[in-house]
Amino acid sequence: MLVAAEKVNQCRLYDLEGNQEEVIWEGPGGTMSMVQVPGSDGQFLATHKFYSPNDSKEAKIILAYPEDGEWKVRTLAELPFVHRFDIISRNGVNYVIACTLKSGHEYKEDWRSPGKIQVCVLPEDLSSVDEVLRSYVAVNEGVFECIPPESEEGTWEIKQILDEASSDMAFADFDNDGEDYILSANREIDEIALYKVEK
């Protein structure tokens, strides 16, 4: 089990009984997402330096991997304001999909430059890869479903499922009726909203 700090601190590996096994890195922290590379033996991607929406201009996605008895960390993509990312697969191809909260700012709480969704194919061999993310799709606000293409050369399908601003969201069946709700958080106005998913 991996645990990493949102502020400046360590990333640690624990066993399932809660005993610390290793320190993966000492800093810098700012870790909002960690995802194991599919099919790997311990490699994972994580965010670094996302401390807050106003202090994340140096945010990036890193690759951490065990080598010769120690952990190595290197930058895969400098991606200012990257907040969340994941690895998704379709037809045997792994993709990184990353979301930035904004594209830039000139002062605290400046939300004039919208965030983006950035995607790329995750190479099977990450040993010599640098700066893998490239922008393909940009969006302004709301909740979007991003469907990978049938093949690497294809086009992503983007569906807007909610047109309200949202900084975080999750699906959950709150009333146990077998149908999901969208739980959406909007940090700009300190609001949490619940939406029924229409089929």
C-alpha positions, -999 to +999 in steps of 0.1 A: +000+000+000+014+034-010+008+066+010+021+100-001+017+135+012-003+163-004+022+188+012+060+184+013+067+150+028+075+114+020+059+087+000+059+054+019+052+018+011+033-003+038+024-039+040-012-049+045-008-051+082+002-014+083+040-019+088+062+005+069+085-013+044+102+014+024+104+052+018+099+057-020+109+094-019+116+121+007+098+149-012+086+170-028+050+158-021+020+175-037+007+140-046-029+139-057-029+107-078-008+075-078-015+047-104+004+015-109+016+009-145-004-020-158+016-052-161+046-038-143+063-051-111+061-020-090+063+009-115+038+036-108+030+071-119+022+099-095+017+137-094+044+159-077+041+195-066+004+200-067+000+218-034-031+238-041-049+253-071-028+285-064+005+267-058+008+241-085+025+259-115+054+234-112+032+203-110+042+172-130+037+135-134+066+113-124+075+077-129+087+058-098+103+023-102+125-001-082+160-006-095+190-023-079+174-024-045+163+013-044+136+035-058+142+058-087+120+088-096+120+107-128+098+132-145+076+120-173+057+152-180+059+188-167+022+195-165+013+227-146-018+225-125-023+187-130-047+176-104-059+141-113-048+115-138-054+078-144-043+050-168-072+036-189-070+007-214-089-001-246-081-029-270-048-036-254-035+000-255-029+019-223-035+056-222-027+083-196-055+108-192-047+138-171-068+168-160-055+202-151-075+226-130-065+256-150-040+265-178-024+294-159-029+323-135-017+358-128-029+360-092-044+339-064-079+325-072-075+335-109-097+310-128-098+328-161-077+302-179-097+270-181-081+236-174-076+209-200-078+172-205-045+158-218-040+123-231-013+101-246-005+065-253+015+051-224+045+033-240+051-003-231+087+004-223+091+035-200+128+031-195+138+058-220+107+079-223+106+116-215+078+141-217+051+116-228+020+138-225+007+158-254-025+178-255-053+165-277-086+176-260-093+209-241-125+216-221-138+244-201-159+231-172-182+204-161-180+166-160-170+148-191-168+111-201-137+104-222-138+073-243-105+061-258-104+054-295-108+020-311-071+022-321-041+045-314-048+064-346-085+070-338-103+099-322-113+102-286-150+105-279-159+132-254-194+134-239-204+162-215-225+146-187-228+176-164-224+213-173-218+225-138-183+234-127-167+206-108-132+201-093-138+165-082-165+139-088-173+103-082-201+078-090-220+061-062-252+043-056-264+061-025-299+045-022-289+009-032-313+009-062-286-002-086-283+032-103-255+057-098-255+093-087-228+118-095-213+134-064-197+166-076-175+190-056-170+226-066-141+240-046-145+275-060-178+280-042-173+253-015-203+233-027-211+196-030-239+185-052-256+152-060-270+144-094-291+114-106-275+098-137-301+096-165-299+065-187 
